[in-house]
Amino acid sequence: MNDESDSEKIFFYKKMKDSFINYNSLIKSLIEENENITNYYKRIGYIYKNVMDIENNEFLEVLLDKIRHHDHLISLIDDFLKDICQHEIIEDYIEGGVEKEMIKIKYCKNCEITF
């Protein structure tokens, strides 16, 4: 690290990035639940279905915009962290899935950005 100030900035932006990632996860769960509710309403009646489709489409678009915006902010944070951090690269392996080979990854010990 350059100094204490950079270390504090890295910590702050890592936490902010984690918050956006968690928020996106919650939004995706909400979208999934909304789809389940929409399928239920489709069985109730034609008029009500049309009203709910309009409401759901508007709601869904707002949520998808939020995810896109957060993804953009995450990208900006990653770019900032790449510039400010004096990287300490760690090589590790993660599971590739059921009965698949381990995947080799490289990431920074400090800012946790993958390379």
Secondary structure, 3 states (H helix, E strand, C coil): CCCHHHHHHHHHHHHHHHHHHHHHHHHHHHHHHHHHHHHHHHCCCHHHHHHHHHHHHHHHHHHHHHHHHHHHHHHHHHHHHHHHCCCCEEEEEECCCCCCCCEEEEEECCCCCEC
